[in-house]
Amino acid sequence: MGMVAGRMAAAEILGRKLPPPTADTGCGALITHITGGADAKTFQPMNVNFGLFPPVDTVKGGRKRRQERYKAYTDRAKVSFSEWLAL
């Protein structure tokens, strides 16, 4: 999160607009949870977990197994975060 804050601060100083990481990344999922994904009356801080991520596509016949889902979350997050870093 420190790197995200640093990049966002640097972009602001330079007069550039840098969107936050998408919710399918760890940092983006936490930002979404803090800024709009949680009810202010019942808000509880938390560490990143797969429950904060948007669901991954399911396979034909139902849900993926846990290990397959976690790999899919991670693979998707790596691509999205790499794209955000390239901005």
C-alpha positions, 0 to 999 in steps of 0.5 A: 500500500505504501507503493500505491500511496507513493505513486499516487502522491507523485502523480498528484505532484506532477499534475497527472491523474493516476487511477487506483489499482483495480479491485481484482488486485490485492491493493485495489481490493483493499482500497475498494473495501475502505472507500466504498465496499464497506458499511461505515457503521460496521466497518472493520479493518482487515488484511487482504483476502480472497473474499475481497476480490471480485469472483473469478469466472466459474467453469462449466458444471459449477465452481472451481476447486479452491486451489484453482480459484486461488490460482485464478485470482492470483493470475488475474491480479498479477496481470492487472497490477502489472498493467497498473504499474505500466501507467 
